[in-house]
């Protein structure tokens, strides 16, 4: 792709130079070729440009585009290549101004020859014209990265350019082009949403599996979710199949696309779609479904799963928490998949990510809008991970969302209500003790708490076998001695630590059998504990309490009947006469 890009740019530059000589009759040796408009005409053009973009454009602000202490000149032009705004850092303004890189400079090809602004406006994409690629020799010391600006209907309205020294490294030029590409994409997105402020809008994204290139299309929809206008955000002739023929189709019919929705700019009247009937929850858990793997792990998980399925079906917000390194995220995904709620409108946000505040705000807006204006056959879901990492303003925003949602729906079942799941790598008791979450938010988030048991309380042997069998046709085996050590270990790092230990053992061993010598020192050399003795006493107590009813004893210990029978056999226990 890089070579194709360079070849296409080479063709554009060559054609432009040919026109500059043959059609425009320009001379490469001209010392000061750039003409400048008078102040009154510049002011008129600025006013026209402001009308097109709807006021100030923060995406084109110098604080956004220029790095600190940079020696770049920033230019914003109209569609005819006339510079409307120019910024150069202190100390170097005069150098740029002498070359016509200032307000009023005319950089169309007819007068300025081959240059970054004119070529970008002609090609309609981000590019860099550097050094000798300029038509005039006096500009050969500059490297100009330019990007076209287009409005909500894809009409060309101007350009934005970063001008620096020709000696810039290729990676620096690439960074400039990426910065301009991102800014112009955000600029056009804002214009699109403002233009369609009375409609629901969505961003459709897909990725080519071979080139890994990302494609984005903006669409405007009616209140039923049907697309009425679409706008691709890439500049070449690529037409990925999922992005074609969108107008007239319903959002729920668009497959192989990641969809994020936004509501109208002005607040619409609220609509309530409350369903009188109760949701359908299958009586039996699918043994091959995503939640089945948790059921077999014992402890309190079977009971938690039963509660989670019912609560999620009624769209009750759930807080799924547990110790560090646990599987709260996987549990949340499994609940959504088990109830068949996977949809293009599902959103997952990690509160520990750098842009979490913005992502959460947009996600909550999408959930609120979809609750009022639902898409047929699509259930919105939001998974908010690491809930304790949210900053205070975002916590306040989330609190308002949950309070509004509770007032609107209460305890009534509403299938159009978003299912909101929160996850944390801290157990519920620890979340209550620390002050990471605002107290009033804590109990809104924790309306229903699923505190997952740590790994040491589960069926460790079964979990190990499941990990080893995952994505392997011939799973490796574990020797009896190694399995004993693994089962006796406390696993303070939970699932994350177990995956790491098994990976290390497979790499350091023969890959087919995990032996004691393959295990890390912290497990192999761990002092003997009374864990097995405690388990033996607990088994005897449970059997005695249940009058040797295996089913009741299994329920008391939170394990399966098969596990109880296996323990009885391994310990050589016999029912009292």
N, C-alpha and C positions, 0 to 999 in steps of 0.2 A: 504493500500500500504506500509506503514511503517513497519508493522509486516511482510509482505511478503519479504520486503527488508532485514530485520534482519534475517529471517529464511534462505534466500538464502545465505547471508554472512556466517552464522553459518555453513551451509553445505560446502561452499568453504573452510573455515578454517579447518574444521574437515578432509576433504579429503586431504588437503595439509599437515596437521600434520601426517596423516597416511602414506603418501608417504615419508615424511621426515624421519620417523623412519624405515619403512619396506623396502622402495626402495632405499633411499639415504644413509641409515645407519648412521644417524647423532645422536649426543648425546646432550640432552637439557642443560647439565651443562657446555658445552664448554665456556671458558671465552672470547676468542677473535676469533670468527669463520670467520670473514670477510677477504677474500683475496683481495689484491690490485694489479693492473697491473702497469707495468713500464711506465714512462713518454712517451716513444716513441710510445708504443701501444695505450696509451690514445689519443695522438695527431692524430694518424691514424684514430681511431674511431671517433674523433671529426670531422675530415675532411669529412669522409663518411656521418656523420649525417648532416653536413652543406650542402652537395650536395643534400641530400634528402629533406631538408626543404627550399632550395633556399636562404641561407644566414641567417642573424640575424633574430630572431623571437621576435618581441616586445611583443607578447602575453605571453612569458615565462620570461620576464624580472623581476628581483627581485622587482623593484619599482612598478610593476603592481600587483604582487602576494603577497608581504609581507606587512603587516601593519607597520606603523611607530613604532619604538621602540619595535618591536616584538622579541620574543625569539624562533622563528621558524628557522629551517634549510630548505633550498630549494635545492632540488636535481632534476637534469635532467639526465635521463639515455637513453641508446639506447635500441633496442628491446631485447637484451640479459641481460638486467638488470645491465649493467656496467655504473657507474656514470661518466658522461662527464663533468657536471658543478655542483659545490657545493657552496652554500653561507650560512654562518652563521653570525649572528650579532657579533659585537665586544664584547670580554669578554667571549664568550661561545664557540668559535671555537674549542678549544682543547677538550672540553667535547664531542662534536659531532664527532670530528676526531678520538678519541680513540675508538669509537664504529663503525668505518668504514664508517661513514657518510661524506665521502670526495671523491674527484675526484679519479677514478680508482677502487673504491670499487665495488665488484661483489655481486649483490643482487638477483641472480637467486635462485630458490628454491633448486636446487641441492646442493649448497654450503651454502646458508644463511637460509635454512629452510623456515618456514612460515613467511612471512613479507608482508607489504603493497605493495611494488613494484611488487613482484612476483605474488601475488594474483590478483592485478589489471591487469597485463599483461596477465594472464591466463583468467580472467573473461571478460576482454574487457570493463570494466565500472569503474566509480568512486566509491571508497569505502575507508573505514578506518579500519585498523588492529591496535588494541590497547591493551596494557598491556599484560595479560596472553595469549592473542590470538597469540602472537609471539611464534615461536617454541623454540627459545633460551631464557633462563631465563634472560640473561644479557640485553635483549631488552625490558623487561617488563615495564620499566619506561617510554617508548616512546609510543606515539600515532601517527600513520603514515597514512595520507590521501593521496591517490595516484590516478592518472588518466592516462589512456593510451593515447598515441599520435598516430594518424593515418594519412595517407597521402590522396591525392586527390582521390585515388581509394580504400580507406578503408583498406590499408595494415598497419599492426602494425609496427611502426618505433621507439617507445620509450615510455617513461613515464615521468610525472612530479609529484613531491611529496613534501608535507609540513609535516615536522616532528616537533612535540612539546611534551610537557610533558603529561603523561598519565592522569593527573588530570583535563584535560580540560572539561568544561561543554558541555553537548550535543548540545546546540545551537551554541557554538563556533566551534565544529566539523562540524555541519551542514553548517556553514558559510564557512569553509575551503573547504568543498566538493563543494558548490555552486561556489566558486571562481575558483576552478580547472575546474569544468564543463564548466563554461563560457569561460575560457581561452582556453581550448582545442577545444571548438566549434568554437571560432574565429580563432584559429590556423588552423583548418582543412578547414574552409571556405576560408581563404586566399590561402591555397595551391590549393584548388579546382579552385578558380577563376584564379590563375596564370597558372594552368595546362590547363585550357580551355580559355586562354586569347584571342584566335581568335574567340570565340563564344559568343553569348549572354547567360548570366547566370541568374538564378532566384532562389529566396528562396520561397518555398511553405510552408505555415504554416496552421495548423488546431488545434483545441482543442477538447478533449473529453468532451462532456457536463456533463457526470456523475462524472468523476474523476478530471476534469479541467486540465488534463495533456496536455501540449503543444507538438506537433510533428512538426519537421522541416525536409524538404528534399531539397537538392540542386540539380538543374538540369542545364544541358547545352543544348542549342537549336541551330538549324541552323538559317539562316537569315530570314526564313519564319515563325519561331516561333514553330517549331516542336521539341519535346524533343528527344535528341540523347543519353543522359546519365543522370542517376539519382543517388543520394547518400543520404541515410537517415542519420540523425545526432543523432539518439538515439541508445543505446547500447544493449537493450534486444530484445526479439523475437516479440514484438508487431508489427502488420502490419495493421494500420488503412486503411480502404477501399479507401479513397480518395488518398492515397499515393501509391497504388499498380498499376502495369502495366502502368507506365508513358511513357516509351520509345515509340516513334512513334506517340504519341498523340499531338495535337496542344494545345497551352496554352489556347486559347479561349474555348476549350472543357473541361477544368478542373474546376469542380464546387466544392463548399464547401471548397475552399482553398483561403487563403490570399496570393497574389502573389506580390512580389517586384522584379523588373528587374534591371539588370546592364548590361552595354555594354562592348565591348571588352576593354582590357587594352590599346591597341594602337588605336589611333583615326582612325575610318573608314572613307572612302570617304562619303561625305554627299549625301543623296538621297532626292529628293523633289517629293512629291506626291501631286500635286496641282490639284484640281478638278474644272473643268470649271463651272459645274452646281451649282446653289445656293442650300443651305440646305433646307430641308422641315421643315417648322414650321407650326403646325396645326393652322388653322385660329381661332378656338375657344378653350378656355382653358377648360381642363377636370374638370368638376364641382366636381368630387370626387378625383381629383389628389392632390398632396402635396401642390401646389401653391394656390388652391382654398381657403383654410383657411385664407390666407393673403388677398385675394381679398375682402372678406366680412368685413374686418376690416376698410375699408374706408380710409379717408384722401387721401394721394397721392399714396397709394399702388397700386390701379388698373393700374395707368399710369406707375409706376415703373415696375410692373410685365410684362406689355406688352413690354416695352423696354428691360428688362432683357432677356426675352425669345428669342427675335430676335438677340440681341448681343451675347448671349451664343451660339446660333445656328451657328453663324459665327465665333465662337471661339475667340471672342474679350475678352481680360483680363478684369475682373470686380472687382472693389473695392466696397464691401458692408459694409457700416459703419453706425453708429448711436450712440445714447447715451449709457452710461454704463448700463449693465443689459438687453440690448435689445436682439433681435432675429436674428442678422446678420448671425450667424452660421446656424440656422435652415433655413433661407432664402436661403443660398448657397446650402445646401443639397436638398432643394425643387426644385431649378432650375435644378440641375443635374438629379434628379429623373424625373422631368416633361419632359425633353428632351430624356429620356431613355438612359442616358449616364453612368449609374451605371455599373461598370465593375471590374474584378479582379485586374486591373492595377490602379485603383483609389487610390490616396494617400491623407491623411489628416495629416497635421503637425501643431502643436501648437508652435508658436514662443516663448511662455513663458515657455516651458518645459526645463528641465536641459540639455538635449542633442539636443537642437534645431539646433545648427549649423551643427552637423553631419547629422541629419535627413534631413535638408533642402538640403544639398549638395548632398546626395544620391537621394533625390526625383527629384531634377533638372536634375541630370545625367540621371535618368530613363525617365523623360519626353523628354529630348533631344534625347535620343536613340530611344524611341518609335516613335518620329516624323520622324526620318530618316529610321527606320526599323519597320514599323507598324505591329501590329498583326491583322489579318483579323477579322472583326466584333467586334473589341474592340476599344473603344475610351478612350485614357488616360485623366485623370482629376487630378488636384492638387488643394486642398483647403488649403491655408496658413492662419491660424488663428492668431489673435493678431499681425498683421503685424508690428505695431509700436514697438514691443518688440525685433526685430532682432538686433543683434550686428553689428558693423560696417563691419567686414570682410564678414559676411553673406549678408549684404546689397549690398556690392560690387559684390559678386557672383551672387546675384539675378538680379542686374542691367545688368550684362553681359549677363545673360540668356535672359532677356526680349529684350535687344538690338539685340542679335543674332536672336531671334525669329521674331522680327519685320522686320529685313533685309531679312530673308528667306521667309517670307510670305506676309508682307505688308498688303494691304487691300484685298488680294485675299482670297477666301474661300478655305480652305484646311481641309478636314474632318479628316486627320491624325494628324493635329495639336492639341496639348494638350489644353484643356480648363483649364485656370488658374483663380481661384477665390481667392480674398483676403478679409479677414474680419477684422474689428476693432471695439472696443467698445468706439470709439471716433467719434464724427461727423466730417464731412469733413472740416468744418471751423476750428475746433480745431486742426486737423491734419496739416492744413496749417500754423497755428500760432506757434505751438511748433516745436522743432528741433529734434524730435525723429527719423524722417526719413531724409536721405540725400535729399536735394532739387531736384537733378536730378532724384533720384529714385522715389520721391513722385509722380511726374507726369507720370512716366512710370507705376507705380502701379495704379494710378488714371486716366488711359486713358478713362475709362468710370466709373463714380461714381454713385452708388445707395445709396443715403443718406436716410435711413429709418426714417420715422417720429416717434417721441416718442409716448409712449402709450397714453399720455393725449390728443393727437390730433386724436386718433382713436375712433372707436365705442366700448367704454369700456364695455357697457352692453353685446354686442354680444361676446366679447372676454372672459368675465367672464363666460358666459354660455358655451362657447366652452371648457374652462379649466375644468369646473365642469363635463362636459359630457364625458371627455376623459377617456377611459378604465373603464367606469361605466355603468352598465345596467340600474340603476335607479339613475340618477343624482340628487344631492341635489338641493333644491330651495333656492332663496334669497328673503327675504322680501322686500317690496317696500321701506321702510325706509332705510334698509341696502344698497339696490342698489343705492339709491340716494346719500348716503354718498360715496360709492365706485366710482360712476361716477363723483362726484365733486372733488375727490382727485386728486392731480397733478401727482402722481406716479413717483417720481424722480428716483426710482430704476427700472422702466419699468417692462418688463415681469418677470424678476427674483423676483422683489418685490411682484408683483401680485400673483405669485405662492406661495410665502411664506405666504402672508396674508391669502389667501384662505385656505391653509393647516392649519394655526393656528386657523382660525375661525371654521373649521370643527372639529378639535381636541377638542377645548374648548367648542364647542356647542354640539348639539345632533346628529350631523352628517347627518341630513336629511334636515334641514332648517337653513340657516345662518341669524341670527337676528342681530340687532344693538349691543346688549350686547356681541356678539361673536367676534366683530371686535376689533383690537388693539386700544389702547388709541390714537395713533397719527392720526387715521382716525376718531374714534368716537368723540373725543373731539376737533377736528379741528375747529378753528373759522370759522364762516360763511363767505363766499366769494361771489363775484358778478359773479362767473363763469357762473351760469345758466342765470343770467340777460344778460351777454355778449352773450351767445349762443342764447338767445331769440332775441336780437337786430340783431345779425348776420343773423338769419333766416329771419327776416323781411326784412333786406337789400337785401339779396340774392333773395328773392321772388319778391321784387319790381324791382330789376335790371333785373331779367329774365321775367318781366311782368307776374309774377305768372305762368310761365312755370316750372312745378315741375322738369322735366328732366334737364333743364338748371340750375335751382337752386341747384340741387343735384351735378351737375358737378362743380359749383362754390365753393361749400363747401366741395367737396371731399367725399361725402357720397352717400348712395343709395337712390333711389326714395322712397323705403319703409320707410326709416328713416325720410325723409322729410315729408311724409304723417303722420307718427306717431307723429312727432313734431307739425305739424299743428293741429292735433286733440287734443294733450295734452295741447296746449296753447290756444285752442279755437279760432284760427285765421280764418278769412273769407276773401275771395277774394273781393277787393273793386269793387263797382259797376262802 
